[in-house]
Amino acid sequence: MKTLKFREETQQDAFYEDLRAQVNKYLKINGFDGYATWQLWLKAALYGGAYLGLYILLMTGNLSVSAALWTWAGLGLFGILLGLNFSHDAAHDSITPYKRLNKILYFLTFSALGGNAYLWQLRHVQSHHIFPNVDDCDADIDDNPFIRLSPYKPLLWRHRFQHFYAPIVYLFYTLNWVFIKDFQILHKKRLANLRNIRHPKSEIALFFAAKIMYVLLMLVLPLRFSGLSAGVVWAGFFVMHAVSSYVFVFGLVASHFSDGCAFPKVDEEGFLDQSWSRHQVAVSLDYHATKHWANWIFGGFNAHVAHHLFPTLSHVHYPEISKFIAKMAPKYGLPYQNTSWNKAVAAHFRYLKRLGQIAPPAIKLTFNPTIS
């Protein structure tokens, strides 16, 4: 079995060295340390406060059916905004220099959404971020039974309709994540580039404790104390997840799975054809990357190139970093893409349609993915 590696210029990439110098200069001039600024803490207070306030309203407001459903929808919106803008930074240890505090903040805010913080960090940081869009190495494309996201995955008859049924599947994204995918991943010994997975007993205990607490807070207590009928509570719970699913999916899915995003192949020696930093640019699509209003909403996921190149920097710095990338990428012949949100989503659905029609290559090589 061969070893998957980036080309040797990974350590001597002129584009990345030049870009990193510009980023360091920006941080130094402005007195930043790369961690969260007051803007992130303000967002956390606003989104977290709205989430908590809506939950209290749901439990004590004696709401009508329509008001209750709108409240559930608000919980879905502000919950996922908190996850995108705060939990994600904490997962990358970019909120504070204190890793233990990052872990606590990440666990608390992520668990409030029902997902398991440990497992998501495992698949996101240790799998996706290392080899994005590389078959058998990126958990985001290797672990999807419904949508064909890689041209190297088997083409099934249903995939020819995936650009039609994807919006329905996407409605259930977070429900599937919370109640199915987390449990599946917990029992897997292999996931994309992750091999011989063994979870610490403490994380397994926290997994079940957090799941029980989530069900208690979001279903059992509303059923018992909100004054709403069981049907309204269950309907509201679904509405909450539908809203959070759509905000999450349509905020992120176009970043890698769109027309124009590369899915690099490896050569016979097990090498990807570009350096690490060039790979990150080639496989990503940005939208409104330099706009601060988009940064406030999407937590930097809209500036995906900046995030992949500087994952340990807080997303509040990505608009400025994206300006550097936009200026420097043409100089080094890199295909940097920055468009609007609606064009990015349209590109995603064109990609789904195309992948529903093209067959995978006849030969598929297997590699043991590690960075060299």
LONU-733971 format. One record per residue (C-alpha): x, y negated, z negated. Coordinates in steps of 0.2 Angstrom, whole numbers, plus 2048, in hexadecimal, padded with zeros to 3 digits. Last residue first. Layout:
% residues N
XYZ/...
//
This chain:
% residues 372
81A7BB7E9/8077BB7E5/7FF7CC7E4/7F17D57EE/7F47E77F1/7EF7E9803/7E37F380E/7E37F1821/7D37F082B/7D37F683D/7C37F4848/7C17E2844/7B07DD83D/7A07DC848/7997CB84D/7867C784C/7817C483A/7927BB838/78D7AE844/77C7AB83C/7847A982B/79179D832/78479283A/77B792829/78B78C820/78E77F82D/77D77882A/781777817/79176E81B/788762827/77B75E819/78975B80C/79374F817/7A475381F/7B6755819/7C1762823/7D4763822/7DB76C831/7EE76B82C/7FA764839/80675E82C/80374B82F/7F174F832/7F0756820/7F8747818/7EA739819/7DB745815/7E574D807/7EA73D7FF/7D77377FF/7D27487F8/7DE7457E9/7D57347E6/7C473D7E6/7CB74C7DD/7D07437CD/7C07457C3/7C17587C8/7CE75A7B9/7DF7617BF/7E37737BC/7DB7787CC/7E776D7D7/7E87757E8/7D877E7E7/7CF76F7DF/7D57637EC/7D076E7FA/7BF7717F2/7BA75E7F1/7A77627F0/7AA76D7E2/7B175E7D9/7A375E7CB/79575E7D8/78B7507D2/7977437CB/7A47487D9/7967447E6/7947337DE/7A77307DE/7A97337F1/7B97397F7/7B474B7FA/7A4747802/7A4759809/7B3764809/7B5774813/7C278180D/7CC790815/7D978681E/7DD77A810/7E0788803/7EA792810/7F6783813/7F9782800/7FE7947FF/80879580E/80179C81E/8007AC828/7FB7B781A/8087C5818/8067D7816/8137DD822/8077E282F/7FF7D182F/7F27CA824/7E27C282A/7DC7B1825/7C97AD823/7C979B829/7BC78E825/7B6785835/7A478B835/7A078E823/7A2799814/7B079180A/7A9781803/79878480B/79278F7FD/7967837EF/7897757ED/77C77F7F6/77F78E7EB/77F7847DA/7717787DD/7677867E5/76A7927D7/7677857C9/7567817D0/7517937D3/7577987C1/74D78A7B9/73E78F7C4/73F7A17BF/73F79C7AC/7317917AF/72779F7B7/72B7AB7A8/72679D79C/7167997A6/7117AB7A6/7147AE794/70979F78F/71078F789/71078A776/723788776/725793767/7257A576A/7277A677D/73379877D/73D7A176F/73E7B1778/7427AB789/75079E78A/75779E779/7557B1775/75A7B6787/76A7AB786/76E7B1774/76D7C377A/7787C0789/7857B677E/7867C5771/7887D277F/7967C9788/79E7C4777/7A07D6772/7A77DA783/7B37CB781/7B97D1770/7BC7E3777/7C87DC784/7C37E0796/7CD7ED7A0/7CE7EA7B2/7D97F77BB/7DB7EC7CB/7D67DA7CE/7D97D57E1/7C67D87E5/7BE7DF7D6/7C47F07CF/7C07F87BE/7AE7F37BF/7A37F47B0/7A27E27AA/7A17DD7BD/7907E67BE/7897DF7AE/78E7CD7B4/7867D07C5/7757D67BE/76D7CB7B1/7767BB7B2/77D7BB7C4/76D7C27CB/7637B47C2/7707A87C8/76E7AC7DA/75C7B07DB/7577A17E6/7667A57F1/75E7B57F7/74F7AB7FE/75B79E806/7657AC80E/7567B4816/7577AB827/76A7A9829/76B7BB823/7607C1832/76E7CA83C/7757D082B/7677DC82A/76E7E8836/77F7E982D/7907E3832/79D7EA827/7A87DC81F/7B77D5828/7AE7C682F/7AB7C181C/79B7BA814/78F7C7818/7807C480C/7777D0801/7847DC7F9/7907CE7F4/79F7D37EA/7AE7D27F7/7AA7C07FD/7AB7B77EC/7B77C47E4/7C57BF7F0/7D27CC7F3/7CA7D97FD/7C87CD80C/7D17BD80A/7C57AE809/7CE7A67FA/7DD7B07F4/7E37A97E3/7D479F7DF/7C77AC7E2/7CF7BA7D7/7D87B47C7/7CE7A37C5/7BD7A87CC/7BC7BA7C8/7C37B97B6/7BC7A97B2/7AB7B07B7/7AE7BF7AC/7B37B579D/7A57A879E/7977B479F/7887AC7A7/7787A779E/7797947A1/77C79178F/78A79D790/79379279B/792783790/79878C780/7A5797788/7AD788792/7AD77D783/7B578B778/7C278F786/7C777D789/7C977B776/7D578A776/7DE784785/7E277377D/7E976878B/7D776278D/7CA76379B/7D576B7A8/7D677D7A1/7CF7847B1/7C078C7A8/7BE77B7A0/7BD7727B0/7AF77E7B6/7A577C7A6/7A47697A7/79F7637B8/7987737C1/79177A7B1/78976A7AA/7817687BB/77B77A7BA/7727767AA/76C7657AF/76376C7BE/75C77D7B7/7567747A7/74E7677B2/7457747BB/73F77B7AA/73876A7A6/72F7697B6/72777A7B3/7227747A1/71B7637A8/71076D7B5/70A7797A8/70676C79B/71276978D/71176A77A/721761779/72A76B76C/73377A775/734772786/73876177F/746769775/74D772785/74B76278F/755758782/763766782/765765795/764752795/771751788/77D75E791/77B7547A1/77E74379A/78B74878D/795753799/7947457A6/79B738799/7A8744794/7AD7467A6/7AD7337A9/7B873079A/7C67397A1/7C974C7A2/7DB7537A5/7E874E7B2/7F37447A6/7ED7337AC/7F67227AA/7F071B7BA/8017197C1/80672A7BB/7F77347C1/7F972C7D3/80B72F7D3/8097427CF/7FC7437DC/80773B7E9/8157477E4/8097567E5/8047517F7/8167507FD/81B7617F5/80B7697FB/80E76380D/82076880D/81D77A807/82D7807FF/82678D7F2/8187937FE/82579280C/8277A5809/8177AA812/8097AF807/8097C1800/7FE7D0801/8087DF7FB/8077EF805/800800800/
//
